[in-house]
Amino acid sequence: MPPTSPDMPPDMPAALPLLPRPGDPRLTRRISGTDQTGASTEISVVEERPLTIYLNSQEIVTAMTIGDYPEYLALGFLRNQGMLLADDIVTGVDYDEEVETVVVRTGRRTSYEEKMKKKTRTSGCAVGTVFGDMMEGLEGLVLPAAALRTSWLYALAREINTTPSLYLEAGAIHGTVLCQGERPLVYMEDVGRHNAVDKIAGFMFRHGIAAGDKILYTTGRLTSEMVIKTALMGIPVLASRSGFTAWGVEIAREVGLTLIGRLRGQRFVCLAGEERLIRDADPAAVANEGARNRRKGADADV
C-alpha cells in the first residue's frame, strides 16, 4: 500500500493567486560551471524529481516534476485522463514527500487496468502519455462562445512575462496561467508544459472554479494534447507564446476553442475562433518584450 500523509490542500487564498516562487530552495539550486571563455560561473537550475500518482490503491503513472503543488498535479492529471470524474467525491489527497508519492482517494471504486493497456506517447514532456483514446470526451463537445479582446491578450502577455518566476530565475521550465479578462488568477510552472496545465486543472477541480469565462495562457506549443486538455477543462480560450501543430488547430476548430499562437510583444496569430475576437487594441501602441523577459520561444517556435 502507498504511504499517506497530509489531507486535502487548503482553500484558495481570498486575495492572492498562486504564483511561481523564485528563490525557493526546494525548487532550484545553484551549480557551478564554466562559460564560453573558460571562466567559472554559478547559475540557478530547476530541480527535477519523480512523483508517483496513485488513484485509490492503483498506481497510475510516475511524472517528472519540480515538486510543488503535488496534490493539484495529481488531481489535474487524473481529471484530464478521464480517470477522475466531475461528480467524484474526493475523500483525501495524501502526499508523502519522503517517498515522493501522492494518493488520490475517492468514494467511488475505481479500476483502470484496461484503459492503461493503451498508451499513446505524445509530444509532451515530463509525462507525455495519454491512456486510452486521445479523443475520449470530445465527441459532441462545444465550448462557450466567449468573446476575446485583443487588449486582454496584450495586457496578459506583458504582466505574465514580467512577473518574477522560476523561468526568469533559472529557465528550462514552462508556465501556465489561468486568467479572466486581462487578470491572471493562478500561475503554475513545471519542467513539462502538460504538468503545468494539469496543476491548473487540479486547482480548478479542487476549488470548484468555473471555466466558461476563463483564458488559459501557456508558454508551450499548442499540440493536440494541449488543445484536448484545455477543451476537456471547459476553457474556451487557449493562448500561447509558442507555435502550434496542424492537428491542434483542427481540434480547436472542431470544438469551438479560440486558439491564439505566437503571442509575443505586438504579434500574435488567431488560428481558430476569429469571429469571437474583438480587436480593440492598436498593435503599434504595444511595447515589444525586453530582452530579459523574453521567455523560451521568443525567437523560435518550441
URSULQUI-V998481 format. One record per backbone hydrogen bond with DSSP energy under -1.0 kcal/mol. CO is the residue of the C=O (numbers start at 1). NH is the residue of the N-H. E is the energy in kcal/mol with one decimal. If there is no record, write none. Layout:
{{CO & NH & E} {CO & NH & E}}
This chain:
{{18 & 187 & -2.9} {21 & 24 & -1.7} {24 & 27 & -1.8} {24 & 28 & -1.6} {27 & 47 & -3.3} {29 & 45 & -2.7} {31 & 43 & -2.7} {33 & 41 & -2.8} {35 & 38 & -1.8} {39 & 35 & -2.5} {41 & 33 & -2.7} {43 & 31 & -2.7} {45 & 29 & -2.2} {49 & 65 & -2.9} {51 & 63 & -2.8} {52 & 102 & -2.4} {53 & 60 & -2.9} {53 & 61 & -1.2} {54 & 104 & -2.5} {55 & 58 & -2.2} {58 & 55 & -2.6} {61 & 53 & -3.1} {63 & 51 & -2.3} {65 & 49 & -3.0} {69 & 73 & -2.0} {70 & 74 & -2.4} {71 & 75 & -2.4} {72 & 76 & -2.8} {73 & 77 & -2.6} {74 & 78 & -2.3} {75 & 79 & -2.2} {76 & 80 & -2.9} {77 & 81 & -1.3} {78 & 83 & -2.3} {78 & 84 & -1.6} {79 & 82 & -1.6} {85 & 88 & -1.7} {89 & 107 & -2.1} {92 & 105 & -3.1} {94 & 103 & -2.7} {96 & 101 & -1.6} {100 & 52 & -2.3} {101 & 96 & -2.8} {102 & 54 & -2.6} {103 & 94 & -2.7} {104 & 56 & -3.3} {105 & 91 & -1.9} {105 & 92 & -1.3} {112 & 116 & -2.2} {114 & 117 & -1.2} {115 & 118 & -1.1} {118 & 132 & -2.9} {120 & 130 & -2.0} {125 & 127 & -2.3} {128 & 122 & -2.5} {130 & 120 & -2.5} {133 & 136 & -1.7} {135 & 138 & -2.2} {138 & 141 & -2.2} {144 & 146 & -2.0} {148 & 278 & -3.2} {149 & 153 & -1.4} {150 & 154 & -2.3} {151 & 155 & -2.1} {152 & 156 & -2.9} {153 & 157 & -2.6} {154 & 158 & -2.1} {155 & 159 & -2.4} {156 & 160 & -3.0} {157 & 161 & -2.0} {165 & 169 & -1.3} {166 & 170 & -3.3} {167 & 171 & -1.6} {174 & 190 & -2.1} {175 & 219 & -2.0} {176 & 188 & -3.0} {177 & 217 & -2.8} {178 & 185 & -3.6} {178 & 186 & -1.5} {179 & 215 & -2.5} {180 & 183 & -2.0} {183 & 180 & -2.6} {186 & 178 & -2.8} {188 & 176 & -2.9} {190 & 174 & -3.2} {192 & 196 & -1.8} {193 & 197 & -2.0} {194 & 198 & -2.5} {195 & 199 & -2.2} {196 & 200 & -1.6} {197 & 201 & -2.5} {198 & 202 & -2.7} {199 & 203 & -2.3} {200 & 204 & -2.6} {201 & 205 & -2.3} {202 & 206 & -2.8} {203 & 207 & -2.0} {204 & 209 & -2.0} {211 & 214 & -1.9} {215 & 179 & -3.1} {216 & 239 & -2.9} {217 & 177 & -2.8} {218 & 241 & -1.3} {221 & 223 & -1.4} {222 & 245 & -1.8} {223 & 227 & -2.2} {224 & 228 & -2.8} {225 & 229 & -2.6} {226 & 230 & -2.0} {227 & 231 & -2.5} {228 & 232 & -2.7} {229 & 233 & -1.7} {230 & 235 & -1.8} {231 & 234 & -1.4} {236 & 258 & -2.7} {237 & 216 & -2.5} {238 & 260 & -2.6} {239 & 218 & -2.3} {240 & 263 & -2.2} {242 & 262 & -2.4} {243 & 222 & -2.5} {245 & 249 & -2.0} {246 & 250 & -2.4} {247 & 251 & -2.5} {248 & 252 & -2.1} {249 & 253 & -2.1} {250 & 254 & -1.8} {251 & 255 & -1.9} {252 & 257 & -2.6} {255 & 143 & -2.6} {258 & 238 & -2.7} {259 & 271 & -2.8} {259 & 272 & -1.1} {260 & 240 & -2.1} {261 & 269 & -2.4} {262 & 264 & -1.2} {264 & 267 & -2.5} {267 & 264 & -1.8} {269 & 261 & -2.7} {272 & 259 & -1.9} {273 & 276 & -2.1} {274 & 277 & -1.5} {276 & 148 & -2.6} {278 & 150 & -2.6} {278 & 280 & -1.6} {282 & 285 & -1.9} {283 & 286 & -1.7} {291 & 294 & -1.1} {295 & 298 & -2.0}}
